[in-house]
Amino acid sequence: MVVACHQPNYLPWAGYFYKMARCDVFVFLDSVQYSRTSYTARCSIKQSDGRAGWLSVPVLKKGRFFQNVSEVAIDNQRPWQSEHLKTLKSCYSRAHYFKDYSWLLDLVYRQKWGNLSQLNRTVIIKLAEHLGLKAKFINLSELKSEGKSTGMLVSVCLALKAREYISGSGGQNYLDREQFQQAGIGLTYTKYQPQPYPQPWGEFVPGLSVLDLLFNCGPEETKKLIIL
């Protein structure tokens, strides 16, 4: 069994699904500390000026600095859903496949969400199903895992009886390969290389939300670029 882990991000980039396509079980890191500088509450899209811009979900922060990802509450006093939808329509309404994803926009923006992790997990799982990805999903909070950083990931793999753990290339900066070896677990790094595809508003901009790829290229081409 091959395992990969990641925080449940908001409308993640294609590289998120690239890693997911290469594992049997994908673990949402919902019981780790929430970082305000992460992609858990934001994603990047291409604006009509040709530059990357942010869509950020407002969350309640006062007195909640050390909360876990699963505890983050959305600040629905702000009209973020209508604002995001208006921005996406402005940037992508002319994209070839934009109208095909009304179901996705309805899921994200037509119902009220209170919990950020629940929103993100629901949307990610729906997108994975749409792209034909077969990974099983589980929350870290459902596992009896211990430790931090590498130790926690090794504990997850042992709990799931995994033979291999897949990490993004950034894991090379902090993961301890020896701990995986001592536990009899293989460690593999993946690096997603965005392939240029047609985008409006000037030159190709990599690293955007998977929405950009879906709106511009549709599901079949997106599958090719993610599964490779």
N, C-alpha and C positions, 0 to 999 in steps of 0.2 A: 504494500500500500504506500502511496506517495501522498504526502501532506504539504499543504501551504497555508500560511496564516497572514492575515492583514486586518487592520482596523476597518470597520464598515464605512467607507468613504462616500461622500455625496457625489453622485453621478461621475464615477471614476474615469480615468483615461483608459485608453485601449490596453496599455501595458498591464493593468490590473487584471483584465480578462485573459491576457496572454499567459500570465502565471497560472490563473485558474484553469485554463485549458490543459495544463500539464500535470494536474494532480487528480487524485481520487477523492480526497476530502479537503475541503476548504474551510478553515476555522476563522470565524469572525472574532477578532480580539476585542470583545465588548467589555471585559472586566479589567482592562488596563487603564491607566490614568489618561484622561482626555487632555490633548495638547491644543491650545488655542491657535497655534501656528501650523497645524496639520491640515490635511485635505478632508478631514472628517465633516466639516461644515461648509466646504466651498469647492468649487470646480472652476476650470478655466475654459472660456469660449473665445471664438474669434469675433471681434467687433467689426462694424462697418468701416472703420478707419484702417482695417488691416492688422491691427494689433490685438494681442491677447488681453482679455479682461476677466474679471471675476464675477461669479454668482455666489453670494455668501448667504447662508441660512442664519438668521439672527438667533442667538441662544441666550438663555438666562445665565448671567455670570455672577451677580452679586452674592457673595458668601459661598460660592461653589467652585473655588479655585482647584481643589484637589479631588474633584469628582471623577468617577470612572466614565468611560464612553457610554455605557448603558444608562447612566443617570442624567445625561445631558438633555435638558428640556428646551424645546423650541419656543422662542419669544413670538407668540402669535399676535401680540399687540401691534406688531409692524406688518404691513401688507406685503410681505416678502413674496408670497406665491403669485400675486397679480403682477408684481414688479418683475419677477423672473420670467414669467410667461410673456409679458410685454417685450422684454429684452430679447428673448429667444425668437419671437415672431419678427422683431425688427432685424435681427441678424441673419435669420435662416428661412424666412417665409418663401424666398425664391429658390431655396435648395430643392433639388429634384425629388427627394424622398421625405421632405418635411411633413407633408400632409398624411403620409403613411404612419406617422408616429403620434397621431392624436390620442391613441390609447395610452401611450406612455406619458404624455403631457397631462392627460386626465388623471392618471394614477398619482402623479407627483403634485399636481396643482389644483385639482378639483375636489379633494377631500382634505379634511383638517387633520394635521399630524401634530401630536404633542411631544413625542419622543424622537430625537434625532436618529438614534441607532435603529429604531424600528422602521422609520422612513427609509433609511439607507439600505438596510438589509432587504426589505421588501422589494425595492427597485432593483437592486443588484441581482437578486434571485430571478426576478422576472426577465431581466436582460439576459442573464445566463441561459434561461430556458429558450428565449427568443433566438439566441445564437447557437443553440444546440449543444451547449456545454453540459457535460454529464457529472460534474463533481457533486458530491454530497456535501451539504452545508451543516455546520454545527457551530454553536457558540462556545467560546472559551469558558463562560460561566457555567456551562453544563458539564465540564470536565473537572476531575480532581487533579488539577495541575499545581505544581509548586515552583518556587524560585522566581527569579527575574531574568530578563534578557535571554541568554543562551540556555540557562538552566530551565527556564519556563518552557521554552520551545522543545527542549529535549523531553521534558515531562509530558508535554502534549503528545509528542510522537510515541512515547512509551504507553500512554493511556490508550492510544488508538492502534497500537501494535504496528506502527509504520516502519518500513524499511528504509525510507528516504524522505528527507525534508528539502523542499524547494524554497529558495530565498531569492529575492531580487538582488541585483548586483550591489546595492548599497549595503547589504548585509556583510560584505567583506570587511567593512570598517569596524564592525563590533562583534560579530559572531566568533565563538571559540570552536574551531573545528575539532579540537581534541576532545571536547566534551561529547560531541556527536559520535566520534570514533569509539570512545570508551563505552558508550551505550549501544554500540553496534548499529548505528544509524548513519546512512550516507547523507552527505550534504552537497547539494547542487545549487549553483548560482545561475540564474537566467538574466539575460539582458535584452529587453525589448528595444529593437531598433525601428522607430517609426518610418514607414515607407511613405513617400509623398503621394498624395492623392488630390484630386481636384477640389479646391476650396474657392469660394468667392473672395472678393476684397483683397486682391494682390497675391503675394508670394505665399508659399506653403508655410504654415506655422505648426510645429510639432508639439506634442504634450498636452493637447486639449482634451476636454471631456469626450468620452466615447460618443456623445450626442453629435459632435461635429462630424465624426466619421459616418455615423448612421444616417444623418440628414443628407449628407452629400453623396454617399456611395451606396446606401441601402444595405440590407442584411447579408446578402451573398458575398459581396465584395468585402464587407467588414469581417465575415468569417474567414475569408482567405488571408486577410492581413493580420488577423489575430492568431489563427491556428497555424498558418505558415507551414 
